Amino acid sequence: GVGIPSEHLPHIFDRFYRADKSRSRRSGGGSGIGLTIARALVEAHGGRLWAESAGEGKGSTFTFTLPLAK
């Protein structure tokens, strides 16, 4: 990704949260629920999803883990 400012990082999985308020749904922005849904799906399978970013313009890394099947 393009990077996430540190003040927004703790909130990006909150429902309807959008770090860039200028990106409305009409201008090509999302509804702010995609990451919430992704985390819920991963956690429903016993996994974890998190994001790391060095800041705006420096990229983002999204990582998830799932437990091994028994």
mmCIF file of the N, C-alpha and C atoms, coordinates in Angstrom:
data_MODEL
# 
_entry.id   MODEL 
# 
loop_
_atom_site.group_PDB 
_atom_site.id 
_atom_site.type_symbol 
_atom_site.label_atom_id 
_atom_site.label_alt_id 
_atom_site.label_comp_id 
_atom_site.label_asym_id 
_atom_site.label_entity_id 
_atom_site.label_seq_id 
_atom_site.pdbx_PDB_ins_code 
_atom_site.Cartn_x 
_atom_site.Cartn_y 
_atom_site.Cartn_z 
_atom_site.occupancy 
_atom_site.B_iso_or_equiv 
_atom_site.pdbx_formal_charge 
_atom_site.auth_seq_id 
_atom_site.auth_comp_id 
_atom_site.auth_asym_id 
_atom_site.auth_atom_id 
_atom_site.pdbx_PDB_model_num 
ATOM 1   N N  . GLY A 1 1  ? 0.827   -1.196  0.000  1.00 0.00 ? 1  GLY A N  1 
ATOM 2   C CA . GLY A 1 1  ? 0.000   0.000   0.000  1.00 0.00 ? 1  GLY A CA 1 
ATOM 3   C C  . GLY A 1 1  ? 0.860   1.244   0.000  1.00 0.00 ? 1  GLY A C  1 
ATOM 4   N N  . VAL A 1 2  ? 0.216   2.378   -0.003 1.00 0.00 ? 2  VAL A N  1 
ATOM 5   C CA . VAL A 1 2  ? 0.924   3.660   -0.059 1.00 0.00 ? 2  VAL A CA 1 
ATOM 6   C C  . VAL A 1 2  ? 1.476   4.080   1.296  1.00 0.00 ? 2  VAL A C  1 
ATOM 7   N N  . GLY A 1 3  ? 1.072   3.393   2.320  1.00 0.00 ? 3  GLY A N  1 
ATOM 8   C CA . GLY A 1 3  ? 1.525   3.737   3.663  1.00 0.00 ? 3  GLY A CA 1 
ATOM 9   C C  . GLY A 1 3  ? 0.390   4.318   4.485  1.00 0.00 ? 3  GLY A C  1 
ATOM 10  N N  . ILE A 1 4  ? 0.450   4.093   5.779  1.00 0.00 ? 4  ILE A N  1 
ATOM 11  C CA . ILE A 1 4  ? -0.599  4.551   6.686  1.00 0.00 ? 4  ILE A CA 1 
ATOM 12  C C  . ILE A 1 4  ? 0.055   5.383   7.779  1.00 0.00 ? 4  ILE A C  1 
ATOM 13  N N  . PRO A 1 5  ? -0.392  6.625   7.961  1.00 0.00 ? 5  PRO A N  1 
ATOM 14  C CA . PRO A 1 5  ? 0.164   7.431   9.048  1.00 0.00 ? 5  PRO A CA 1 
ATOM 15  C C  . PRO A 1 5  ? -0.050  6.737   10.396 1.00 0.00 ? 5  PRO A C  1 
ATOM 16  N N  . SER A 1 6  ? 0.913   6.854   11.286 1.00 0.00 ? 6  SER A N  1 
ATOM 17  C CA . SER A 1 6  ? 0.884   6.121   12.558 1.00 0.00 ? 6  SER A CA 1 
ATOM 18  C C  . SER A 1 6  ? -0.360  6.407   13.388 1.00 0.00 ? 6  SER A C  1 
ATOM 19  N N  . GLU A 1 7  ? -0.906  7.612   13.301 1.00 0.00 ? 7  GLU A N  1 
ATOM 20  C CA . GLU A 1 7  ? -2.090  7.930   14.107 1.00 0.00 ? 7  GLU A CA 1 
ATOM 21  C C  . GLU A 1 7  ? -3.345  7.194   13.622 1.00 0.00 ? 7  GLU A C  1 
ATOM 22  N N  . HIS A 1 8  ? -3.321  6.712   12.382 1.00 0.00 ? 8  HIS A N  1 
ATOM 23  C CA . HIS A 1 8  ? -4.469  5.982   11.839 1.00 0.00 ? 8  HIS A CA 1 
ATOM 24  C C  . HIS A 1 8  ? -4.339  4.468   12.016 1.00 0.00 ? 8  HIS A C  1 
ATOM 25  N N  . LEU A 1 9  ? -3.147  3.981   12.166 1.00 0.00 ? 9  LEU A N  1 
ATOM 26  C CA . LEU A 1 9  ? -2.899  2.532   12.201 1.00 0.00 ? 9  LEU A CA 1 
ATOM 27  C C  . LEU A 1 9  ? -3.733  1.782   13.247 1.00 0.00 ? 9  LEU A C  1 
ATOM 28  N N  . PRO A 1 10 ? -3.900  2.297   14.468 1.00 0.00 ? 10 PRO A N  1 
ATOM 29  C CA . PRO A 1 10 ? -4.697  1.550   15.450 1.00 0.00 ? 10 PRO A CA 1 
ATOM 30  C C  . PRO A 1 10 ? -6.179  1.429   15.091 1.00 0.00 ? 10 PRO A C  1 
ATOM 31  N N  . HIS A 1 11 ? -6.647  2.210   14.124 1.00 0.00 ? 11 HIS A N  1 
ATOM 32  C CA . HIS A 1 11 ? -8.077  2.273   13.822 1.00 0.00 ? 11 HIS A CA 1 
ATOM 33  C C  . HIS A 1 11 ? -8.475  1.627   12.498 1.00 0.00 ? 11 HIS A C  1 
ATOM 34  N N  . ILE A 1 12 ? -7.528  1.179   11.701 1.00 0.00 ? 12 ILE A N  1 
ATOM 35  C CA . ILE A 1 12 ? -7.871  0.760   10.338 1.00 0.00 ? 12 ILE A CA 1 
ATOM 36  C C  . ILE A 1 12 ? -8.771  -0.463  10.268 1.00 0.00 ? 12 ILE A C  1 
ATOM 37  N N  . PHE A 1 13 ? -8.866  -1.233  11.347 1.00 0.00 ? 13 PHE A N  1 
ATOM 38  C CA . PHE A 1 13 ? -9.760  -2.392  11.355 1.00 0.00 ? 13 PHE A CA 1 
ATOM 39  C C  . PHE A 1 13 ? -11.124 -2.059  11.965 1.00 0.00 ? 13 PHE A C  1 
ATOM 40  N N  . ASP A 1 14 ? -11.322 -0.804  12.391 1.00 0.00 ? 14 ASP A N  1 
ATOM 41  C CA . ASP A 1 14 ? -12.616 -0.374  12.928 1.00 0.00 ? 14 ASP A CA 1 
ATOM 42  C C  . ASP A 1 14 ? -13.628 -0.262  11.793 1.00 0.00 ? 14 ASP A C  1 
ATOM 43  N N  . ARG A 1 15 ? -14.845 -0.684  12.064 1.00 0.00 ? 15 ARG A N  1 
ATOM 44  C CA . ARG A 1 15 ? -15.900 -0.637  11.051 1.00 0.00 ? 15 ARG A CA 1 
ATOM 45  C C  . ARG A 1 15 ? -16.137 0.805   10.598 1.00 0.00 ? 15 ARG A C  1 
ATOM 46  N N  . PHE A 1 16 ? -16.201 1.011   9.312  1.00 0.00 ? 16 PHE A N  1 
ATOM 47  C CA . PHE A 1 16 ? -16.470 2.288   8.634  1.00 0.00 ? 16 PHE A CA 1 
ATOM 48  C C  . PHE A 1 16 ? -15.340 3.308   8.778  1.00 0.00 ? 16 PHE A C  1 
ATOM 49  N N  . TYR A 1 17 ? -14.184 2.898   9.266  1.00 0.00 ? 17 TYR A N  1 
ATOM 50  C CA . TYR A 1 17 ? -13.063 3.834   9.417  1.00 0.00 ? 17 TYR A CA 1 
ATOM 51  C C  . TYR A 1 17 ? -12.361 4.025   8.079  1.00 0.00 ? 17 TYR A C  1 
ATOM 52  N N  . ARG A 1 18 ? -12.112 5.284   7.740  1.00 0.00 ? 18 ARG A N  1 
ATOM 53  C CA . ARG A 1 18 ? -11.331 5.606   6.546  1.00 0.00 ? 18 ARG A CA 1 
ATOM 54  C C  . ARG A 1 18 ? -10.297 6.648   6.942  1.00 0.00 ? 18 ARG A C  1 
ATOM 55  N N  . ALA A 1 19 ? -9.036  6.334   6.724  1.00 0.00 ? 19 ALA A N  1 
ATOM 56  C CA . ALA A 1 19 ? -7.965  7.263   7.096  1.00 0.00 ? 19 ALA A CA 1 
ATOM 57  C C  . ALA A 1 19 ? -8.027  8.530   6.252  1.00 0.00 ? 19 ALA A C  1 
ATOM 58  N N  . ASP A 1 20 ? -8.368  8.384   4.980  1.00 0.00 ? 20 ASP A N  1 
ATOM 59  C CA . ASP A 1 20 ? -8.439  9.529   4.069  1.00 0.00 ? 20 ASP A CA 1 
ATOM 60  C C  . ASP A 1 20 ? -9.901  9.897   3.875  1.00 0.00 ? 20 ASP A C  1 
ATOM 61  N N  . LYS A 1 21 ? -10.378 10.859  4.649  1.00 0.00 ? 21 LYS A N  1 
ATOM 62  C CA . LYS A 1 21 ? -11.786 11.257  4.596  1.00 0.00 ? 21 LYS A CA 1 
ATOM 63  C C  . LYS A 1 21 ? -12.158 11.909  3.265  1.00 0.00 ? 21 LYS A C  1 
ATOM 64  N N  . SER A 1 22 ? -11.169 12.363  2.500  1.00 0.00 ? 22 SER A N  1 
ATOM 65  C CA . SER A 1 22 ? -11.471 13.004  1.217  1.00 0.00 ? 22 SER A CA 1 
ATOM 66  C C  . SER A 1 22 ? -11.873 11.991  0.155  1.00 0.00 ? 22 SER A C  1 
ATOM 67  N N  . ARG A 1 23 ? -11.603 10.708  0.396  1.00 0.00 ? 23 ARG A N  1 
ATOM 68  C CA . ARG A 1 23 ? -11.975 9.672   -0.573 1.00 0.00 ? 23 ARG A CA 1 
ATOM 69  C C  . ARG A 1 23 ? -13.373 9.172   -0.261 1.00 0.00 ? 23 ARG A C  1 
ATOM 70  N N  . SER A 1 24 ? -14.358 9.855   -0.803 1.00 0.00 ? 24 SER A N  1 
ATOM 71  C CA . SER A 1 24 ? -15.739 9.429   -0.590 1.00 0.00 ? 24 SER A CA 1 
ATOM 72  C C  . SER A 1 24 ? -16.031 8.230   -1.475 1.00 0.00 ? 24 SER A C  1 
ATOM 73  N N  . ARG A 1 25 ? -17.145 7.594   -1.229 1.00 0.00 ? 25 ARG A N  1 
ATOM 74  C CA . ARG A 1 25 ? -17.531 6.446   -2.055 1.00 0.00 ? 25 ARG A CA 1 
ATOM 75  C C  . ARG A 1 25 ? -17.727 6.882   -3.496 1.00 0.00 ? 25 ARG A C  1 
ATOM 76  N N  . ARG A 1 26 ? -18.185 8.114   -3.711 1.00 0.00 ? 26 ARG A N  1 
ATOM 77  C CA . ARG A 1 26 ? -18.397 8.607   -5.082 1.00 0.00 ? 26 ARG A CA 1 
ATOM 78  C C  . ARG A 1 26 ? -17.087 8.827   -5.829 1.00 0.00 ? 26 ARG A C  1 
ATOM 79  N N  . SER A 1 27 ? -16.028 9.134   -5.108 1.00 0.00 ? 27 SER A N  1 
ATOM 80  C CA . SER A 1 27 ? -14.748 9.411   -5.772 1.00 0.00 ? 27 SER A CA 1 
ATOM 81  C C  . SER A 1 27 ? -13.847 8.181   -5.842 1.00 0.00 ? 27 SER A C  1 
ATOM 82  N N  . GLY A 1 28 ? -14.422 7.008   -5.618 1.00 0.00 ? 28 GLY A N  1 
ATOM 83  C CA . GLY A 1 28 ? -13.637 5.786   -5.738 1.00 0.00 ? 28 GLY A CA 1 
ATOM 84  C C  . GLY A 1 28 ? -13.164 5.201   -4.429 1.00 0.00 ? 28 GLY A C  1 
ATOM 85  N N  . GLY A 1 29 ? -13.545 5.812   -3.319 1.00 0.00 ? 29 GLY A N  1 
ATOM 86  C CA . GLY A 1 29 ? -13.190 5.275   -2.012 1.00 0.00 ? 29 GLY A CA 1 
ATOM 87  C C  . GLY A 1 29 ? -14.138 4.161   -1.614 1.00 0.00 ? 29 GLY A C  1 
ATOM 88  N N  . GLY A 1 30 ? -13.768 3.405   -0.625 1.00 0.00 ? 30 GLY A N  1 
ATOM 89  C CA . GLY A 1 30 ? -14.606 2.304   -0.163 1.00 0.00 ? 30 GLY A CA 1 
ATOM 90  C C  . GLY A 1 30 ? -15.530 2.736   0.957  1.00 0.00 ? 30 GLY A C  1 
ATOM 91  N N  . SER A 1 31 ? -16.229 1.763   1.497  1.00 0.00 ? 31 SER A N  1 
ATOM 92  C CA . SER A 1 31 ? -17.173 2.039   2.580  1.00 0.00 ? 31 SER A CA 1 
ATOM 93  C C  . SER A 1 31 ? -16.514 1.942   3.952  1.00 0.00 ? 31 SER A C  1 
ATOM 94  N N  . GLY A 1 32 ? -15.294 1.447   4.004  1.00 0.00 ? 32 GLY A N  1 
ATOM 95  C CA . GLY A 1 32 ? -14.586 1.345   5.271  1.00 0.00 ? 32 GLY A CA 1 
ATOM 96  C C  . GLY A 1 32 ? -14.885 0.077   6.047  1.00 0.00 ? 32 GLY A C  1 
ATOM 97  N N  . ILE A 1 33 ? -15.390 -0.957  5.376  1.00 0.00 ? 33 ILE A N  1 
ATOM 98  C CA . ILE A 1 33 ? -15.670 -2.200  6.097  1.00 0.00 ? 33 ILE A CA 1 
ATOM 99  C C  . ILE A 1 33 ? -14.832 -3.382  5.618  1.00 0.00 ? 33 ILE A C  1 
ATOM 100 N N  . GLY A 1 34 ? -14.057 -3.207  4.575  1.00 0.00 ? 34 GLY A N  1 
ATOM 101 C CA . GLY A 1 34 ? -13.286 -4.316  4.013  1.00 0.00 ? 34 GLY A CA 1 
ATOM 102 C C  . GLY A 1 34 ? -12.310 -4.946  4.989  1.00 0.00 ? 34 GLY A C  1 
ATOM 103 N N  . LEU A 1 35 ? -11.526 -4.141  5.679  1.00 0.00 ? 35 LEU A N  1 
ATOM 104 C CA . LEU A 1 35 ? -10.556 -4.694  6.628  1.00 0.00 ? 35 LEU A CA 1 
ATOM 105 C C  . LEU A 1 35 ? -11.244 -5.281  7.853  1.00 0.00 ? 35 LEU A C  1 
ATOM 106 N N  . THR A 1 36 ? -12.387 -4.716  8.227  1.00 0.00 ? 36 THR A N  1 
ATOM 107 C CA . THR A 1 36 ? -13.165 -5.271  9.335  1.00 0.00 ? 36 THR A CA 1 
ATOM 108 C C  . THR A 1 36 ? -13.647 -6.673  8.988  1.00 0.00 ? 36 THR A C  1 
ATOM 109 N N  . ILE A 1 37 ? -14.153 -6.839  7.773  1.00 0.00 ? 37 ILE A N  1 
ATOM 110 C CA . ILE A 1 37 ? -14.625 -8.146  7.314  1.00 0.00 ? 37 ILE A CA 1 
ATOM 111 C C  . ILE A 1 37 ? -13.465 -9.129  7.220  1.00 0.00 ? 37 ILE A C  1 
ATOM 112 N N  . ALA A 1 38 ? -12.344 -8.679  6.656  1.00 0.00 ? 38 ALA A N  1 
ATOM 113 C CA . ALA A 1 38 ? -11.178 -9.554  6.516  1.00 0.00 ? 38 ALA A CA 1 
ATOM 114 C C  . ALA A 1 38 ? -10.712 -10.058 7.879  1.00 0.00 ? 38 ALA A C  1 
ATOM 115 N N  . ARG A 1 39 ? -10.621 -9.168  8.855  1.00 0.00 ? 39 ARG A N  1 
ATOM 116 C CA . ARG A 1 39 ? -10.182 -9.581  10.193 1.00 0.00 ? 39 ARG A CA 1 
ATOM 117 C C  . ARG A 1 39 ? -11.185 -10.554 10.811 1.00 0.00 ? 39 ARG A C  1 
ATOM 118 N N  . ALA A 1 40 ? -12.480 -10.291 10.648 1.00 0.00 ? 40 ALA A N  1 
ATOM 119 C CA . ALA A 1 40 ? -13.507 -11.186 11.207 1.00 0.00 ? 40 ALA A CA 1 
ATOM 120 C C  . ALA A 1 40 ? -13.400 -12.583 10.599 1.00 0.00 ? 40 ALA A C  1 
ATOM 121 N N  . LEU A 1 41 ? -13.167 -12.664 9.300  1.00 0.00 ? 41 LEU A N  1 
ATOM 122 C CA . LEU A 1 41 ? -13.030 -13.967 8.643  1.00 0.00 ? 41 LEU A CA 1 
ATOM 123 C C  . LEU A 1 41 ? -11.806 -14.728 9.155  1.00 0.00 ? 41 LEU A C  1 
ATOM 124 N N  . VAL A 1 42 ? -10.688 -14.026 9.253  1.00 0.00 ? 42 VAL A N  1 
ATOM 125 C CA . VAL A 1 42 ? -9.460  -14.668 9.735  1.00 0.00 ? 42 VAL A CA 1 
ATOM 126 C C  . VAL A 1 42 ? -9.642  -15.128 11.183 1.00 0.00 ? 42 VAL A C  1 
ATOM 127 N N  . GLU A 1 43 ? -10.208 -14.273 12.025 1.00 0.00 ? 43 GLU A N  1 
ATOM 128 C CA . GLU A 1 43 ? -10.397 -14.636 13.431 1.00 0.00 ? 43 GLU A CA 1 
ATOM 129 C C  . GLU A 1 43 ? -11.416 -15.765 13.593 1.00 0.00 ? 43 GLU A C  1 
ATOM 130 N N  . ALA A 1 44 ? -12.408 -15.842 12.712 1.00 0.00 ? 44 ALA A N  1 
ATOM 131 C CA . ALA A 1 44 ? -13.393 -16.927 12.765 1.00 0.00 ? 44 ALA A CA 1 
ATOM 132 C C  . ALA A 1 44 ? -12.738 -18.286 12.535 1.00 0.00 ? 44 ALA A C  1 
ATOM 133 N N  . HIS A 1 45 ? -11.590 -18.266 11.882 1.00 0.00 ? 45 HIS A N  1 
ATOM 134 C CA . HIS A 1 45 ? -10.843 -19.500 11.628 1.00 0.00 ? 45 HIS A CA 1 
ATOM 135 C C  . HIS A 1 45 ? -9.681  -19.674 12.606 1.00 0.00 ? 45 HIS A C  1 
ATOM 136 N N  . GLY A 1 46 ? -9.706  -18.891 13.693 1.00 0.00 ? 46 GLY A N  1 
ATOM 137 C CA . GLY A 1 46 ? -8.689  -19.026 14.727 1.00 0.00 ? 46 GLY A CA 1 
ATOM 138 C C  . GLY A 1 46 ? -7.384  -18.318 14.417 1.00 0.00 ? 46 GLY A C  1 
ATOM 139 N N  . GLY A 1 47 ? -7.400  -17.422 13.453 1.00 0.00 ? 47 GLY A N  1 
ATOM 140 C CA . GLY A 1 47 ? -6.175  -16.739 13.047 1.00 0.00 ? 47 GLY A CA 1 
ATOM 141 C C  . GLY A 1 47 ? -6.088  -15.321 13.557 1.00 0.00 ? 47 GLY A C  1 
ATOM 142 N N  . ARG A 1 48 ? -5.106  -14.639 13.048 1.00 0.00 ? 48 ARG A N  1 
ATOM 143 C CA . ARG A 1 48 ? -4.819  -13.257 13.418 1.00 0.00 ? 48 ARG A CA 1 
ATOM 144 C C  . ARG A 1 48 ? -4.477  -12.460 12.173 1.00 0.00 ? 48 ARG A C  1 
ATOM 145 N N  . LEU A 1 49 ? -4.904  -11.204 12.107 1.00 0.00 ? 49 LEU A N  1 
ATOM 146 C CA . LEU A 1 49 ? -4.594  -10.302 10.995 1.00 0.00 ? 49 LEU A CA 1 
ATOM 147 C C  . LEU A 1 49 ? -4.136  -8.979  11.582 1.00 0.00 ? 49 LEU A C  1 
ATOM 148 N N  . TRP A 1 50 ? -3.020  -8.460  11.069 1.00 0.00 ? 50 TRP A N  1 
ATOM 149 C CA . TRP A 1 50 ? -2.532  -7.172  11.544 1.00 0.00 ? 50 TRP A CA 1 
ATOM 150 C C  . TRP A 1 50 ? -1.838  -6.433  10.414 1.00 0.00 ? 50 TRP A C  1 
ATOM 151 N N  . ALA A 1 51 ? -1.609  -5.149  10.662 1.00 0.00 ? 51 ALA A N  1 
ATOM 152 C CA . ALA A 1 51 ? -0.970  -4.291  9.662  1.00 0.00 ? 51 ALA A CA 1 
ATOM 153 C C  . ALA A 1 51 ? 0.213   -3.574  10.291 1.00 0.00 ? 51 ALA A C  1 
ATOM 154 N N  . GLU A 1 52 ? 1.210   -3.329  9.455  1.00 0.00 ? 52 GLU A N  1 
ATOM 155 C CA . GLU A 1 52 ? 2.379   -2.556  9.863  1.00 0.00 ? 52 GLU A CA 1 
ATOM 156 C C  . GLU A 1 52 ? 2.658   -1.540  8.769  1.00 0.00 ? 52 GLU A C  1 
ATOM 157 N N  . SER A 1 53 ? 3.099   -0.361  9.174  1.00 0.00 ? 53 SER A N  1 
ATOM 158 C CA . SER A 1 53 ? 3.444   0.664   8.199  1.00 0.00 ? 53 SER A CA 1 
ATOM 159 C C  . SER A 1 53 ? 4.494   1.587   8.796  1.00 0.00 ? 53 SER A C  1 
ATOM 160 N N  . ALA A 1 54 ? 5.475   1.932   7.996  1.00 0.00 ? 54 ALA A N  1 
ATOM 161 C CA . ALA A 1 54 ? 6.513   2.871   8.427  1.00 0.00 ? 54 ALA A CA 1 
ATOM 162 C C  . ALA A 1 54 ? 6.037   4.311   8.279  1.00 0.00 ? 54 ALA A C  1 
ATOM 163 N N  . GLY A 1 55 ? 4.839   4.500   7.747  1.00 0.00 ? 55 GLY A N  1 
ATOM 164 C CA . GLY A 1 55 ? 4.281   5.838   7.594  1.00 0.00 ? 55 GLY A CA 1 
ATOM 165 C C  . GLY A 1 55 ? 3.848   6.112   6.172  1.00 0.00 ? 55 GLY A C  1 
ATOM 166 N N  . GLU A 1 56 ? 3.209   7.228   6.003  1.00 0.00 ? 56 GLU A N  1 
ATOM 167 C CA . GLU A 1 56 ? 2.681   7.619   4.701  1.00 0.00 ? 56 GLU A CA 1 
ATOM 168 C C  . GLU A 1 56 ? 3.803   7.713   3.670  1.00 0.00 ? 56 GLU A C  1 
ATOM 169 N N  . GLY A 1 57 ? 3.566   7.120   2.513  1.00 0.00 ? 57 GLY A N  1 
ATOM 170 C CA . GLY A 1 57 ? 4.548   7.128   1.443  1.00 0.00 ? 57 GLY A CA 1 
ATOM 171 C C  . GLY A 1 57 ? 5.618   6.060   1.572  1.00 0.00 ? 57 GLY A C  1 
ATOM 172 N N  . LYS A 1 58 ? 5.536   5.244   2.626  1.00 0.00 ? 58 LYS A N  1 
ATOM 173 C CA . LYS A 1 58 ? 6.569   4.233   2.855  1.00 0.00 ? 58 LYS A CA 1 
ATOM 174 C C  . LYS A 1 58 ? 6.041   2.809   2.774  1.00 0.00 ? 58 LYS A C  1 
ATOM 175 N N  . GLY A 1 59 ? 4.804   2.646   2.362  1.00 0.00 ? 59 GLY A N  1 
ATOM 176 C CA . GLY A 1 59 ? 4.239   1.312   2.180  1.00 0.00 ? 59 GLY A CA 1 
ATOM 177 C C  . GLY A 1 59 ? 3.628   0.739   3.444  1.00 0.00 ? 59 GLY A C  1 
ATOM 178 N N  . SER A 1 60 ? 2.866   -0.318  3.248  1.00 0.00 ? 60 SER A N  1 
ATOM 179 C CA . SER A 1 60 ? 2.199   -1.030  4.340  1.00 0.00 ? 60 SER A CA 1 
ATOM 180 C C  . SER A 1 60 ? 2.349   -2.520  4.114  1.00 0.00 ? 60 SER A C  1 
ATOM 181 N N  . THR A 1 61 ? 2.359   -3.266  5.200  1.00 0.00 ? 61 THR A N  1 
ATOM 182 C CA . THR A 1 61 ? 2.389   -4.719  5.125  1.00 0.00 ? 61 THR A CA 1 
ATOM 183 C C  . THR A 1 61 ? 1.230   -5.255  5.949  1.00 0.00 ? 61 THR A C  1 
ATOM 184 N N  . PHE A 1 62 ? 0.410   -6.091  5.320  1.00 0.00 ? 62 PHE A N  1 
ATOM 185 C CA . PHE A 1 62 ? -0.690  -6.758  6.006  1.00 0.00 ? 62 PHE A CA 1 
ATOM 186 C C  . PHE A 1 62 ? -0.327  -8.231  6.104  1.00 0.00 ? 62 PHE A C  1 
ATOM 187 N N  . THR A 1 63 ? -0.428  -8.776  7.309  1.00 0.00 ? 63 THR A N  1 
ATOM 188 C CA . THR A 1 63 ? -0.030  -10.157 7.560  1.00 0.00 ? 63 THR A CA 1 
ATOM 189 C C  . THR A 1 63 ? -1.152  -10.876 8.285  1.00 0.00 ? 63 THR A C  1 
ATOM 190 N N  . PHE A 1 64 ? -1.345  -12.140 7.928  1.00 0.00 ? 64 PHE A N  1 
ATOM 191 C CA . PHE A 1 64 ? -2.289  -12.942 8.693  1.00 0.00 ? 64 PHE A CA 1 
ATOM 192 C C  . PHE A 1 64 ? -1.698  -14.315 8.936  1.00 0.00 ? 64 PHE A C  1 
ATOM 193 N N  . THR A 1 65 ? -2.142  -14.928 10.016 1.00 0.00 ? 65 THR A N  1 
ATOM 194 C CA . THR A 1 65 ? -1.744  -16.292 10.344 1.00 0.00 ? 65 THR A CA 1 
ATOM 195 C C  . THR A 1 65 ? -3.004  -17.106 10.574 1.00 0.00 ? 65 THR A C  1 
ATOM 196 N N  . LEU A 1 66 ? -2.926  -18.374 10.256 1.00 0.00 ? 66 LEU A N  1 
ATOM 197 C CA . LEU A 1 66 ? -4.005  -19.321 10.511 1.00 0.00 ? 66 LEU A CA 1 
ATOM 198 C C  . LEU A 1 66 ? -3.396  -20.544 11.177 1.00 0.00 ? 66 LEU A C  1 
ATOM 199 N N  . PRO A 1 67 ? -4.123  -21.161 12.103 1.00 0.00 ? 67 PRO A N  1 
ATOM 200 C CA . PRO A 1 67 ? -3.582  -22.358 12.735 1.00 0.00 ? 67 PRO A CA 1 
ATOM 201 C C  . PRO A 1 67 ? -3.549  -23.519 11.748 1.00 0.00 ? 67 PRO A C  1 
ATOM 202 N N  . LEU A 1 68 ? -2.635  -24.441 11.971 1.00 0.00 ? 68 LEU A N  1 
ATOM 203 C CA . LEU A 1 68 ? -2.562  -25.641 11.140 1.00 0.00 ? 68 LEU A CA 1 
ATOM 204 C C  . LEU A 1 68 ? -3.777  -26.514 11.396 1.00 0.00 ? 68 LEU A C  1 
ATOM 205 N N  . ALA A 1 69 ? -4.250  -27.165 10.356 1.00 0.00 ? 69 ALA A N  1 
ATOM 206 C CA . ALA A 1 69 ? -5.382  -28.087 10.504 1.00 0.00 ? 69 ALA A CA 1 
ATOM 207 C C  . ALA A 1 69 ? -4.940  -29.292 11.321 1.00 0.00 ? 69 ALA A C  1 
ATOM 208 N N  . LYS A 1 70 ? -5.843  -29.831 12.093 1.00 0.00 ? 70 LYS A N  1 
ATOM 209 C CA . LYS A 1 70 ? -5.512  -30.993 12.932 1.00 0.00 ? 70 LYS A CA 1 
ATOM 210 C C  . LYS A 1 70 ? -5.933  -32.271 12.254 1.00 0.00 ? 70 LYS A C  1 
# 
